[in-house]
Amino acid sequence: MNRRKGLSLILLVTLLIITAAGCQSEPANDLERIQSAKKITVGTSADYPPFEFINESNEFDGFDIKLMNEIASRMDVEIEWQDIAFDGLIGSLQTGKIDAVIAAMSATAERDEQVDFSINYYVGKDAVLVVEGSDLGINAKEDLAGNRIAVQSGTIQDDWVTENLPDEEISRYERAEQAVLDLKSGRVDVVAMDFFAATAFLEQGGVELTLETNFADEHMAVAVPEGSAELKAELDKVITELQDEGFIDNLTMEYLVE
């Protein structure tokens, strides 16, 4: 082969490689990107049993964890879990650190202005904890006034006490377990949280349930970045399948019903 023909062949091959690379278009949306990578990065706040927690084997566990694992399996992708303080989850979603959030998070109107939500996978309720043997008379959520109240930052319980009670009475915590520890040590008088999370802390001893209530409509859903219509639609489809098949009812019996 003479030098000129050899050079022409090299240039042709190079051109074909460049052209082929150019034909590999970028994913058109979040769902395509996740499917292409075969991985979805999911944020949670693993301090909220029975919904999400770290078990004795140092693994993510709980109602939400099992649910999201099954969703990912049906989407044919792996999950990379990120444990993030609850009030940092939406920010992490907005900045692209994670692809989705599942953390017993209610799809409130305020949050819906920042992110998009799947259909609801569970409707919850709330509770108020006091230290064991307490003589506080908490018969309604309005009776919280005048007490030192602990809530997890960014939760619907935080929203309610912020709107209805003096700020000087409220202590906010990154982790629910920190709030319960301060209740046991006498730094606060009551802790407001999700009902089933509260019952999980009852099992640890030292606290008791004084009130079952609703601080807001607690409709739990998976959060995705705003505008991720295709990812939301895929999650809605899979969650609907799991509801119709009884998978979510079985999870409820496993994690939420004593």
VOBA-1610 file (N, C-alpha, C; in pm, whole numbers, padded with zeros to 5 digits, always signed):
BEGIN
Met+00086-00120+00000Met+00000+00000+00000Met+00088+00124+00000Asn+00060+00217-00098Asn+00142+00337-00095Asn+00097+00428+00017Arg+00183+00524+00048Arg+00163+00611+00162Arg+00033+00691+00150Arg+00002+00740+00027Arg-00116+00825+00010Arg-00244+00747+00036Lys-00250+00620-00018Lys-00370+00539+00005Lys-00385+00502+00153Gly-00269+00473+00217Gly-00273+00440+00360Gly-00324+00557+00442Leu-00281+00676+00408Leu-00325+00795+00481Leu-00475+00817+00459Ser-00522+00796+00337Ser-00664+00814+00307Ser-00749+00715+00387Leu-00700+00589+00397Leu-00774+00488+00472Leu-00783+00525+00620Ile-00673+00575+00676Ile-00673+00616+00817Ile-00773+00730+00839Leu-00773+00825+00747Leu-00865+00938+00760Leu-01010+00891+00751Leu-01036+00795+00661Leu-01171+00742+00645Leu-01219+00672+00772Val-01132+00588+00829Val-01167+00517+00953Val-01194+00616+01065Thr-01108+00718+01077Thr-01125+00820+01181Thr-01257+00891+01165Leu-01291+00924+01038Leu-01418+00992+01011Leu-01536+00905+01049Leu-01527+00775+01019Leu-01636+00684+01055Leu-01654+00673+01206Ile-01542+00671+01279Ile-01549+00664+01426Ile-01615+00789+01482Ile-01575+00906+01430Ile-01632+01032+01478Ile-01781+01039+01447Thr-01818+00992+01326Thr-01958+00994+01286Thr-02042+00901+01373Ala-01988+00782+01402Ala-02060+00687+01488Ala-02079+00742+01627Ala-01975+00808+01681Ala-01985+00867+01814Ala-02091+00975+01817Gly-02098+01052+01709Gly-02196+01159+01702Gly-02338+01109+01696Cys-02357+00985+01646Cys-02490+00927+01635Cys-02543+00879+01769Gln-02455+00866+01868Gln-02497+00821+02001Gln-02552+00942+02077Ser-02681+00965+02063Ser-02743+01083+02121Ser-02751+01073+02273Glu-02752+01187+02336Glu-02768+01194+02481Glu-02909+01150+02520Pro-02929+01092+02640Pro-03064+01056+02684Pro-03155+01179+02681Ala-03277+01158+02636Ala-03371+01269+02618Ala-03432+01316+02748Asn-03428+01233+02853Asn-03492+01270+02980Asn-03433+01185+03092Asp-03478+01211+03215Asp-03423+01142+03332Asp-03447+00991+03325Leu-03564+00950+03280Leu-03593+00807+03273Leu-03498+00738+03175Glu-03476+00796+03058Glu-03384+00735+02962Glu-03243+00728+03018Arg-03201+00832+03089Arg-03066+00832+03149Arg-03053+00720+03252Ile-03155+00704+03336Ile-03154+00599+03439Ile-03154+00461+03374Gln-03238+00443+03273Gln-03245+00314+03205Gln-03114+00281+03134Ser-03050+00384+03075Ser-02923+00363+03006Ser-02812+00324+03104Ala-02811+00389+03221Ala-02709+00361+03322Ala-02739+00236+03401Lys-02865+00188+03393Lys-02911+00073+03472Lys-02898+00101+03622Lys-02912+00227+03660Lys-02897+00264+03802Lys-02982+00387+03832Ile-03047+00385+03948Ile-03119+00501+03998Ile-03066+00534+04137Thr-03032+00659+04159Thr-02981+00703+04290Thr-03097+00759+04370Val-03122+00698+04485Val-03241+00732+04564Val-03199+00784+04701Gly-03256+00897+04739Gly-03229+00956+04870Gly-03335+00916+04970Thr-03292+00891+05094Thr-03383+00865+05204Thr-03321+00921+05330Ser-03396+00917+05440Ser-03343+00960+05570Ser-03363+00843+05665Ala-03259+00762+05678Ala-03270+00629+05740Ala-03269+00633+05892Asp-03352+00721+05946Asp-03364+00733+06092Asp-03511+00727+06132Tyr-03595+00666+06047Tyr-03739+00677+06065Tyr-03806+00541+06053Pro-03773+00448+06146Pro-03840+00319+06143Pro-03990+00336+06171Pro-04075+00253+06113Pro-04046+00136+06030Pro-04036+00166+05880Phe-04033+00294+05843Phe-04030+00329+05701Phe-03890+00316+05641Glu-03790+00370+05711Glu-03652+00357+05664Glu-03558+00362+05784Phe-03467+00264+05788Phe-03372+00255+05898Phe-03257+00165+05857Ile-03152+00166+05937Ile-03039+00075+05917Ile-03057-00042+06013Asn-03064-00162+05960Asn-03091-00278+06046Asn-02964-00332+06111Glu-02978-00442+06182Glu-02864-00498+06257Glu-02753-00547+06166Ser-02785-00572+06042Ser-02683-00614+05944Ser-02621-00495+05873Asn-02651-00374+05924Asn-02599-00249+05866Asn-02646-00230+05722Glu-02772-00270+05697Glu-02832-00256+05565Glu-02954-00165+05573Phe-02986-00097+05463Phe-03109-00020+05457Phe-03228-00115+05464Asp-03328-00079+05545Asp-03443-00165+05565Asp-03565-00077+05591Gly-03683-00138+05582Gly-03805-00067+05613Gly-03907-00072+05501Phe-04026-00024+05530Phe-04138-00023+05436Phe-04099+00045+05305Asp-04047+00168+05314Asp-04010+00243+05194Asp-03896+00176+05118Ile-03801+00122+05192Ile-03684+00060+05129Ile-03727-00062+05047Lys-03808-00148+05108Lys-03856-00268+05036Lys-03940-00227+04915Leu-04021-00124+04933Leu-04105-00079+04822Leu-04019-00028+04706Met-03921+00056+04737Met-03839+00114+04630Met-03750+00007+04566Asn-03704-00088+04644Asn-03625-00199+04586Asn-03708-00275+04481Glu-03836-00297+04513Glu-03922-00369+04418Glu-03951-00283+04295Ile-03972-00153+04317Ile-03994-00063+04203Ile-03874-00067+04110Ala-03755-00056+04167Ala-03632-00058+04085Ala-03617-00190+04011Ser-03649-00299+04079Ser-03640-00431+04015Ser-03729-00439+03893Arg-03849-00385+03904Arg-03943-00389+03791Arg-03905-00290+03681Met-03826-00190+03717Met-03772-00099+03617Met-03643-00153+03555Asp-03595-00266+03609Asp-03472-00331+03563Asp-03350-00241+03583Val-03344-00178+03700Val-03228-00095+03736Val-03186-00127+03879Glu-03061-00097+03911Glu-03010-00110+04047Glu-03030+00021+04123Ile-03036+00012+04257Ile-03048+00132+04340Ile-02915+00164+04406Glu-02877+00289+04400Glu-02770+00342+04485Glu-02838+00429+04590Trp-02833+00386+04717Trp-02899+00458+04825Trp-02810+00569+04879Gln-02870+00683+04910Gln-02802+00794+04975Gln-02879+00830+05101Asp-02812+00823+05217Asp-02874+00858+05345Asp-02850+01007+05371Ile-02956+01085+05370Ile-02947+01231+05377Ile-03045+01281+05483Ala-03007+01384+05558Ala-03099+01445+05654Ala-03228+01484+05581Phe-03342+01464+05646Phe-03471+01481+05579Phe-03484+01618+05514Asp-03443+01723+05586Asp-03463+01857+05531Asp-03364+01891+05419Gly-03273+01798+05387Gly-03181+01817+05276Gly-03217+01736+05152Leu-03323+01657+05161Leu-03357+01566+05051Leu-03403+01641+04925Ile-03492+01738+04943Ile-03543+01809+04825Ile-03431+01888+04758Gly-03345+01951+04836Gly-03232+02024+04779Gly-03140+01931+04702Ser-03116+01811+04754Ser-03031+01713+04685Ser-03095+01669+04553Leu-03228+01661+04551Leu-03299+01626+04429Leu-03289+01739+04326Gln-03303+01861+04373Gln-03299+01975+04283Gln-03161+01996+04221Thr-03057+01961+04295Thr-02921+01982+04244Thr-02867+01862+04166Gly-02947+01756+04153Gly-02905+01641+04074Gly-02819+01542+04147Lys-02806+01555+04278Lys-02727+01458+04355Lys-02796+01323+04357Ile-02928+01325+04354Ile-03007+01202+04355Ile-03115+01212+04247Asp-03172+01096+04210Asp-03274+01090+04107Asp-03416+01089+04164Ala-03430+01044+04288Ala-03563+01030+04348Ala-03549+01030+04500Val-03662+01053+04568Val-03666+01052+04714Val-03781+00963+04758Ile-03752+00872+04853Ile-03857+00800+04924Ile-03820+00803+05071Ala-03903+00870+05152Ala-03867+00891+05293Ala-03989+00925+05375Ala-04097+00848+05359Ala-04224+00880+05426Ala-04259+01027+05403Met-04231+01075+05283Met-04250+01217+05251Met-04390+01239+05196Ser-04462+01333+05258Ser-04596+01366+05212Ser-04590+01462+05094Ala-04678+01439+04999Ala-04683+01523+04879Ala-04767+01648+04908Thr-04709+01742+04980Thr-04779+01865+05015Thr-04775+01964+04898Ala-04867+02062+04902Ala-04871+02164+04798Ala-04742+02245+04794Glu-04685+02274+04910Glu-04561+02351+04916Glu-04447+02274+04851Arg-04434+02147+04881Arg-04328+02067+04821Arg-04350+02048+04671Asp-04476+02042+04632Asp-04507+02022+04491Asp-04465+02140+04404Glu-04438+02254+04467Glu-04386+02368+04393Glu-04237+02354+04363Gln-04171+02261+04434Gln-04026+02243+04419Gln-03989+02117+04344Val-04072+02013+04356Val-04045+01884+04293Val-04176+01828+04241Asp-04170+01717+04170Asp-04290+01645+04128Asp-04302+01517+04210Phe-04425+01465+04221Phe-04450+01347+04301Phe-04521+01239+04219Ser-04489+01115+04254Ser-04563+01001+04200Ser-04703+01001+04261Ile-04786+00906+04217Ile-04912+00884+04287Ile-04880+00840+04431Asn-04976+00856+04520Asn-04956+00817+04659Asn-04943+00665+04670Tyr-04849+00624+04753Tyr-04836+00481+04780Tyr-04886+00445+04919Tyr-04905+00548+05006Tyr-04955+00520+05141Tyr-05013+00647+05202Val-05121+00633+05277Val-05182+00745+05350Val-05160+00719+05498Gly-05089+00810+05564Gly-05050+00788+05703Gly-05126+00874+05802Lys-05082+00868+05928Lys-05138+00949+06035Lys-05024+00985+06129Asp-05053+01069+06230Asp-04949+01125+06316Asp-04972+01091+06463Ala-04871+01121+06543Ala-04879+01092+06686Ala-04792+01188+06764Val-04817+01191+06895Val-04737+01270+06988Val-04684+01177+07096Leu-04553+01181+07118Leu-04488+01102+07222Leu-04455+01188+07343Val-04463+01127+07461Val-04416+01188+07585Val-04328+01087+07656Val-04253+01133+07755Val-04170+01042+07832Val-04259+00949+07914Glu-04215+00828+07935Glu-04293+00729+08009Glu-04327+00780+08148Gly-04455+00772+08186Gly-04500+00818+08316Gly-04538+00965+08321Ser-04534+01033+08207Ser-04567+01175+08203Ser-04713+01199+08241Asp-04738+01311+08310Asp-04875+01347+08345Asp-04929+01462+08260Leu-04862+01490+08148Leu-04909+01595+08059Leu-05045+01554+07999Gly-05136+01647+07995Gly-05268+01620+07938Gly-05274+01666+07793Ile-05233+01580+07701Ile-05235+01613+07558Ile-05349+01534+07494Asn-05466+01599+07483Asn-05583+01532+07427Asn-05614+01576+07285Ala-05549+01681+07240Ala-05565+01732+07104Ala-05436+01802+07066Lys-05410+01819+06938Lys-05284+01881+06896Lys-05272+02026+06945Glu-05386+02091+06967Glu-05382+02228+07022Glu-05327+02231+07164Asp-05334+02116+07235Asp-05282+02109+07371Asp-05130+02111+07376Leu-05065+02105+07260Leu-04920+02114+07258Leu-04870+02251+07302Ala-04952+02353+07288Ala-04913+02489+07326Ala-04870+02493+07472Gly-04762+02564+07498Gly-04711+02577+07634Gly-04611+02470+07672Asn-04586+02375+07584Asn-04488+02269+07608Asn-04366+02287+07518Arg-04257+02223+07556Arg-04137+02222+07471Arg-04153+02110+07369Ile-04166+02147+07243Ile-04205+02054+07138Ile-04086+02021+07049Ala-04066+01892+07020Ala-03959+01849+06930Ala-04020+01793+06803Val-03962+01835+06689Val-04003+01783+06559Val-03879+01764+06473Gln-03893+01680+06370Gln-03786+01667+06271Gln-03801+01777+06167Ser-03693+01845+06137Ser-03696+01959+06044Ser-03750+01918+05908Gly-03838+02001+05854Gly-03888+01981+05720Gly-04006+01887+05707Thr-04053+01830+05819Thr-04166+01738+05815Thr-04298+01814+05820Ile-04409+01743+05795Ile-04539+01808+05805Ile-04571+01845+05950Gln-04513+01771+06046Gln-04531+01808+06186Gln-04461+01941+06214Asp-04343+01959+06156Asp-04272+02087+06168Asp-04356+02198+06107Asp-04416+02173+05991Asp-04500+02274+05926Asp-04615+02317+06018Trp-04680+02220+06081Trp-04798+02252+06163Trp-04759+02333+06288Val-04656+02289+06360Val-04620+02362+06481Val-04566+02501+06447Thr-04497+02513+06334Thr-04446+02644+06291Thr-04560+02740+06264Glu-04667+02691+06205Glu-04781+02776+06171Glu-04870+02806+06291Asn-04870+02719+06392Asn-04970+02730+06497Asn-04917+02759+06637Leu-04786+02746+06659Leu-04733+02759+06794Leu-04613+02854+06795Pro-04583+02915+06911Pro-04470+03008+06920Pro-04338+02937+06889Asp-04252+03004+06815Asp-04127+02944+06773Asp-04037+02909+06891Glu-04046+02985+06999Glu-03959+02959+07114Glu-03994+02827+07183Glu-04111+02770+07153Glu-04149+02642+07213Glu-04101+02523+07129Ile-04046+02549+07011Ile-04016+02442+06915Ile-03867+02415+06907Ser-03831+02287+06915Ser-03694+02243+06889Ser-03696+02154+06766Arg-03609+02186+06669Arg-03606+02113+06543Arg-03477+02029+06533Tyr-03492+01908+06479Tyr-03381+01813+06475Tyr-03364+01759+06333Glu-03239+01733+06295Glu-03213+01669+06166Glu-03263+01526+06165Arg-03248+01456+06279Arg-03282+01314+06286Arg-03389+01293+06393Ala-03486+01209+06363Ala-03595+01182+06457Ala-03542+01121+06587Glu-03441+01037+06575Glu-03387+00970+06694Glu-03326+01071+06792Gln-03273+01183+06741Gln-03220+01287+06829Gln-03331+01351+06911Ala-03445+01372+06847Ala-03560+01430+06917Ala-03606+01338+07030Val-03612+01207+07003Val-03657+01111+07105Val-03556+01103+07219Leu-03428+01109+07189Leu-03326+01109+07294Leu-03340+01230+07386Asp-03369+01346+07327Asp-03388+01466+07409Asp-03517+01460+07490Leu-03617+01390+07437Leu-03739+01368+07515Leu-03707+01284+07639Lys-03632+01178+07620Lys-03598+01089+07733Lys-03511+01159+07837Ser-03428+01253+07790Ser-03337+01322+07883Ser-03402+01444+07947Gly-03525+01477+07907Gly-03596+01588+07969Gly-03571+01723+07906Arg-03504+01729+07794Arg-03479+01858+07727Arg-03602+01910+07655Val-03692+01819+07617Val-03819+01859+07557Val-03931+01781+07626Asp-04055+01828+07607Asp-04169+01764+07674Asp-04243+01666+07585Val-04247+01695+07455Val-04322+01610+07362Val-04246+01602+07228Val-04272+01494+07155Val-04222+01480+07019Val-04341+01451+06928Ala-04353+01528+06819Ala-04458+01506+06720Ala-04395+01440+06597Met-04454+01330+06552Met-04400+01257+06437Met-04505+01167+06375Asp-04468+01098+06269Asp-04557+01001+06207Asp-04595+00892+06307Phe-04719+00844+06299Phe-04771+00748+06395Phe-04688+00620+06399Phe-04659+00562+06282Phe-04589+00434+06281Phe-04441+00448+06318Ala-04384+00563+06287Ala-04250+00590+06336Ala-04251+00599+06489Ala-04356+00662+06542Ala-04369+00674+06688Ala-04380+00536+06754Thr-04459+00446+06693Thr-04474+00313+06753Thr-04343+00236+06752Ala-04259+00261+06653Ala-04128+00195+06649Ala-04042+00242+06766Phe-04049+00371+06799Phe-03972+00421+06913Phe-04031+00373+07045Leu-04160+00342+07049Leu-04220+00286+07171Leu-04153+00154+07207Glu-04118+00077+07106Glu-04058-00054+07130Glu-03922-00042+07198Gln-03857+00073+07185Gln-03727+00093+07248Gln-03739+00126+07397Gly-03862+00162+07440Gly-03886+00190+07580Gly-03854+00334+07618Gly-03908+00376+07734Gly-03879+00509+07787Gly-03974+00618+07741Val-04058+00589+07643Val-04155+00688+07594Val-04291+00620+07578Glu-04396+00702+07572Glu-04529+00648+07551Glu-04609+00739+07459Leu-04709+00681+07396Leu-04794+00754+07303Leu-04905+00824+07381Thr-04916+00955+07363Thr-05019+01029+07434Thr-05131+01077+07343Leu-05106+01081+07209Leu-05207+01131+07118Leu-05187+01074+06978Glu-05296+01028+06918Glu-05298+00991+06776Glu-05381+01096+06704Thr-05324+01157+06599Thr-05391+01271+06537Thr-05350+01282+06390Asn-05390+01392+06327Asn-05345+01425+06192Asn-05304+01572+06189Phe-05177+01596+06160Phe-05129+01734+06146Phe-05157+01788+06006Ala-05172+01698+05912Ala-05204+01734+05773Ala-05241+01605+05702Asp-05287+01619+05578Asp-05312+01499+05498Asp-05178+01437+05462Glu-05149+01322+05523Glu-05018+01260+05508Glu-05021+01157+05395His-05013+01208+05272His-05016+01122+05154His-04873+01102+05104Met-04818+00985+05131Met-04678+00959+05099Met-04660+00924+04952Ala-04555+00978+04891Ala-04527+00957+04749Ala-04378+00964+04726Val-04335+00920+04608Val-04195+00928+04567Val-04174+01062+04497Ala-04073+01138+04540Ala-04043+01267+04478Ala-03940+01249+04367Val-03960+01324+04259Val-03865+01325+04146Val-03841+01470+04107Pro-03738+01498+04029Pro-03712+01637+03990Pro-03831+01697+03915Glu-03853+01825+03935Glu-03962+01894+03868Glu-03946+01884+03716Gly-04053+01845+03649Gly-04049+01831+03504Gly-04010+01694+03455Ser-03981+01600+03547Ser-03943+01464+03506Ser-04068+01380+03478Ala-04142+01419+03375Ala-04271+01358+03347Ala-04259+01209+03315Glu-04156+01172+03240Glu-04141+01032+03200Glu-04107+00943+03319Leu-04019+00992+03409Leu-03985+00916+03529Leu-04106+00904+03620Lys-04180+01011+03638Lys-04301+01008+03719Lys-04401+00907+03662Ala-04420+00909+03531Ala-04515+00817+03468Ala-04475+00671+03489Glu-04345+00643+03481Glu-04297+00507+03504Glu-04320+00465+03649Leu-04291+00553+03743Leu-04314+00523+03884Leu-04463+00501+03910Asp-04548+00586+03853Asp-04693+00572+03870Asp-04740+00435+03821Lys-04688+00393+03706Lys-04727+00264+03648Lys-04689+00149+03740Val-04565+00152+03790Val-04519+00041+03874Val-04591+00042+04010Ile-04609+00160+04069Ile-04680+00166+04198Ile-04823+00115+04184Thr-04889+00150+04074Thr-05025+00101+04049Thr-05026-00051+04041Glu-04928-00109+03971Glu-04917-00256+03963Glu-04902-00316+04102Leu-04816-00256+04184Leu-04790-00311+04318Leu-04912-00298+04408Gln-04989-00192+04390Gln-05114-00177+04465Gln-05214-00284+04421Asp-05229-00301+04290Asp-05328-00396+04237Asp-05293-00540+04275Glu-05164-00571+04283Glu-05120-00707+04315Glu-05121-00737+04465Gly-05142-00634+04547Gly-05142-00654+04692Gly-05004-00647+04755Phe-04901-00612+04676Phe-04765-00605+04730Phe-04755-00501+04842Ile-04816-00385+04821Ile-04808-00278+04922Ile-04888-00316+05046Asp-05001-00383+05029Asp-05078-00432+05145Asp-04994-00529+05227Asn-04919-00615+05160Asn-04833-00710+05232Asn-04721-00638+05307Leu-04665-00533+05246Leu-04564-00454+05316Leu-04622-00387+05440Thr-04746-00340+05428Thr-04814-00278+05542Thr-04826-00378+05658Met-04863-00501+05627Met-04876-00604+05730Met-04740-00638+05790Glu-04635-00636+05706Glu-04501-00673+05753Glu-04440-00566+05842Tyr-04458-00439+05807Tyr-04386-00333+05876Tyr-04473-00241+05964Leu-04602-00228+05931Leu-04681-00125+05997Leu-04787-00177+06090Val-04824-00302+06077Val-04929-00358+06161Val-04868-00452+06264Glu-04897-00426+06390Glu-04840-00508+06497Glu-04908-00644+06503
//
